Amino acid sequence: MNSPEHPTGPQPVLLVPDPDHPNVLRPATGEPSSASTAPAGGDTAAPEPNAAKAAPFKRPTVAFMTRHPAHFIALGFGAGLSAWAPGTVGTLWAWAAFGVMQPLLTDWGWALVIGTGLLLGWWACTVTAKHMGQPDSSHMVWDEVVAFWIVLWILAPADFSTQLYAFALFRLFDAVKVGPMAWADATFKGFGPRGGFGVMLDDLAAAFCTLLVFALWRF
């Protein structure tokens, strides 16, 4: 016979609500066991959300832009942070920057700036697209910047009205995504170097179409 002073049966365990999950009971002392993670009432506790799988965000911030050199380039040195038509703002930034640099650069200088800008843009857009979780965010405007530089460089010297027509045509072709723009956008969509190349390519196609219109008009 078992002695009342020395019971040999299973000992009762005091369960208390978990501080972080009030509907889950855990032992009052000791490490929580897997058997005690079931919520009161026999229901199964819902799994914790996976914090590593953050949803893509649509609008970058200054903190995001300054976190990585690629972000700074891809976002057009801040032009892409605009909440209103970032592609248009980026093209306007390119126009202003061209006006500042034009008196300082020869054709060879422009060739070097544009060639370097294309390679940097490919890398920057590839990295930034991955970090933003979006393959071709409208806030990545470096593609507009370099492509519009090409347009203005080839048209130079050009008066203000010619540059304004070029701006309007370029924005139109970049927005409508038809013909070569649609092909480039659909063929090279996605993440990685291929996607980064596509980000740059569809704006280069818009620049080509803009220059084609001017060539046909002057002819």
C-alpha positions as CSV (number, residue, x, y, z in Angstrom):
1,M,0.0,0.0,0.0
2,N,1.3,3.5,-0.9
3,S,2.0,5.8,1.9
4,P,0.1,9.1,1.9
5,E,3.3,10.9,2.8
6,H,5.1,9.5,-0.3
7,P,2.8,9.2,-3.2
8,T,4.1,7.3,-6.2
9,G,1.5,8.4,-8.8
10,P,1.9,11.3,-11.3
11,Q,2.3,14.7,-9.7
12,P,0.0,17.5,-10.6
13,V,1.5,20.4,-12.7
14,L,0.4,23.9,-12.1
15,L,-0.4,25.6,-15.5
16,V,-0.4,29.4,-15.9
17,P,-1.1,31.6,-18.9
18,D,1.9,32.4,-21.1
19,P,2.8,36.1,-20.9
20,D,3.2,36.4,-24.6
21,H,0.2,34.2,-25.5
22,P,-2.5,34.4,-22.9
23,N,-4.5,31.6,-24.5
24,V,-1.7,29.2,-24.1
25,L,-1.0,27.4,-20.7
26,R,2.5,26.6,-19.7
27,P,4.0,25.0,-16.6
28,A,4.5,27.4,-13.8
29,T,8.2,26.4,-13.4
30,G,10.8,24.9,-15.7
31,E,11.2,25.2,-19.4
32,P,8.0,25.0,-21.4
33,S,7.4,21.6,-22.9
34,S,6.0,20.8,-26.3
35,A,3.0,19.1,-24.5
36,S,2.1,22.3,-22.7
37,T,1.9,24.5,-25.8
38,A,-1.7,23.6,-26.6
39,P,-4.1,26.4,-25.8
40,A,-6.8,26.0,-23.2
41,G,-9.9,24.2,-24.5
42,G,-7.9,21.8,-26.6
43,D,-7.5,24.1,-29.7
44,T,-4.3,24.1,-31.6
45,A,-2.2,27.3,-31.2
46,A,-1.8,29.3,-34.5
47,P,1.8,29.4,-35.8
48,E,3.7,32.5,-35.4
49,P,4.1,34.6,-38.6
50,N,7.4,34.2,-40.4
51,A,9.1,37.6,-39.9
52,A,11.7,36.7,-42.6
53,K,9.1,36.7,-45.3
54,A,8.4,40.4,-45.3
55,A,5.9,41.7,-47.9
56,P,7.4,43.8,-50.7
57,F,7.0,47.5,-50.0
58,K,6.0,49.9,-52.7
59,R,7.6,53.2,-51.7
60,P,11.2,53.4,-50.6
61,T,12.3,55.8,-47.9
62,V,15.4,58.0,-47.5
63,A,16.7,55.4,-45.0
64,F,16.3,52.7,-47.6
65,M,18.1,54.8,-50.2
66,T,21.1,55.4,-48.0
67,R,21.4,51.8,-46.8
68,H,23.3,50.7,-49.9
69,P,25.1,52.4,-52.8
70,A,23.0,50.5,-55.3
71,H,19.8,51.9,-53.8
72,F,21.2,55.4,-54.2
73,I,22.0,55.0,-57.8
74,A,18.8,53.1,-58.8
75,L,16.6,55.6,-57.1
76,G,18.2,58.4,-59.1
77,F,20.0,60.1,-56.2
78,G,16.6,60.7,-54.6
79,A,14.4,61.5,-57.6
80,G,12.8,58.1,-57.3
81,L,11.5,58.8,-53.8
82,S,8.8,61.0,-55.3
83,A,5.3,60.0,-54.4
84,W,4.1,61.5,-57.7
85,A,5.2,60.0,-61.1
86,P,8.7,59.1,-60.1
87,G,9.6,58.2,-63.7
88,T,8.7,61.7,-64.8
89,V,10.6,63.2,-61.9
90,G,13.6,61.1,-62.7
91,T,13.5,62.2,-66.4
92,L,13.3,65.8,-65.2
93,W,16.3,65.2,-63.0
94,A,18.2,63.8,-66.0
95,W,17.3,66.8,-68.0
96,A,18.6,69.2,-65.3
97,A,21.8,67.2,-64.8
98,F,22.4,67.2,-68.5
99,G,22.1,71.0,-68.6
100,V,24.7,71.2,-65.9
101,M,27.2,68.7,-67.4
102,Q,26.8,69.6,-71.0
103,P,29.2,72.5,-71.0
104,L,31.8,70.5,-69.1
105,L,31.9,67.3,-71.2
106,T,33.1,66.5,-74.7
107,D,31.5,63.7,-76.8
108,W,34.1,61.3,-75.4
109,G,33.2,62.4,-71.9
110,W,29.5,61.8,-72.5
111,A,30.3,58.4,-74.0
112,L,32.2,57.5,-70.9
113,V,29.5,58.8,-68.5
114,I,26.7,57.0,-70.4
115,G,28.6,53.7,-70.8
116,T,29.5,53.7,-67.1
117,G,26.0,54.7,-66.2
118,L,24.5,51.8,-68.1
119,L,26.8,49.3,-66.4
120,L,26.2,50.8,-62.9
121,G,22.5,50.9,-63.6
122,W,22.3,47.3,-64.5
123,W,24.1,46.3,-61.3
124,A,22.2,48.9,-59.1
125,C,18.7,47.9,-60.5
126,T,19.5,44.2,-60.0
127,V,20.4,44.7,-56.4
128,T,17.7,47.2,-55.5
129,A,14.9,45.1,-57.1
130,K,15.9,42.2,-54.9
131,H,16.0,44.3,-51.8
132,M,12.6,45.9,-52.6
133,G,11.0,42.7,-53.5
134,Q,9.8,44.1,-56.8
135,P,11.4,43.3,-60.2
136,D,10.7,46.7,-61.8
137,S,9.6,49.3,-59.3
138,S,8.6,52.6,-60.8
139,H,10.8,54.2,-58.1
140,M,13.9,52.8,-59.8
141,V,14.5,55.7,-62.2
142,W,18.2,55.4,-63.1
143,D,17.0,53.7,-66.4
144,E,15.1,56.9,-67.3
145,V,18.1,59.0,-66.4
146,V,20.6,57.3,-68.6
147,A,18.2,56.7,-71.5
148,F,17.2,60.4,-71.6
149,W,20.8,61.4,-71.4
150,I,21.4,59.4,-74.6
151,V,18.5,61.2,-76.3
152,L,19.7,64.7,-75.3
153,W,23.3,63.9,-76.2
154,I,22.4,62.7,-79.7
155,L,20.1,65.6,-80.3
156,A,22.6,68.2,-79.1
157,P,23.0,71.0,-79.8
158,A,19.2,71.5,-79.4
159,D,17.1,74.4,-78.3
160,F,14.7,74.3,-75.4
161,S,11.6,73.5,-77.5
162,T,13.4,70.5,-79.1
163,Q,14.4,69.2,-75.8
164,L,10.9,69.7,-74.5
165,Y,9.5,67.6,-77.4
166,A,12.1,65.0,-76.7
167,F,11.0,64.9,-73.1
168,A,7.3,64.5,-74.0
169,L,8.0,61.8,-76.6
170,F,10.3,59.9,-74.3
171,R,7.8,59.9,-71.5
172,L,5.1,58.8,-73.9
173,F,7.0,55.8,-75.2
174,D,8.2,54.9,-71.7
175,A,4.6,54.9,-70.4
176,V,2.7,53.2,-73.2
177,K,5.0,50.1,-73.4
178,V,4.2,49.1,-77.0
179,G,6.4,47.6,-79.7
180,P,10.0,47.3,-78.6
181,M,9.3,48.6,-75.1
182,A,6.7,45.9,-74.6
183,W,9.0,43.2,-75.9
184,A,11.9,44.3,-73.6
185,D,9.6,44.6,-70.6
186,A,8.1,41.1,-71.2
187,T,11.2,39.3,-72.3
188,F,13.5,40.3,-69.5
189,K,11.1,40.4,-66.5
190,G,12.1,39.1,-63.1
191,F,14.8,39.2,-60.6
192,G,18.6,38.8,-61.0
193,P,20.9,40.1,-63.7
194,R,18.4,39.3,-66.4
195,G,15.7,41.3,-64.7
196,G,18.1,44.2,-64.0
197,F,19.1,44.2,-67.7
198,G,15.4,44.4,-68.6
199,V,14.8,47.4,-66.4
200,M,17.5,49.3,-68.4
201,L,16.5,47.9,-71.8
202,D,12.9,49.0,-72.0
203,D,13.9,52.7,-71.4
204,L,16.7,52.3,-74.0
205,A,14.0,51.2,-76.4
206,A,11.9,54.3,-75.5
207,A,15.0,56.4,-76.2
208,F,15.4,54.6,-79.6
209,C,11.8,55.3,-80.5
210,T,12.1,59.0,-79.5
211,L,15.2,59.4,-81.7
212,L,13.5,57.6,-84.5
213,V,10.6,60.0,-84.5
214,F,13.1,62.9,-84.7
215,A,15.0,61.3,-87.5
216,L,11.8,60.7,-89.5
217,W,10.6,64.3,-88.8
218,R,13.9,65.8,-90.0
219,F,14.2,63.6,-93.0
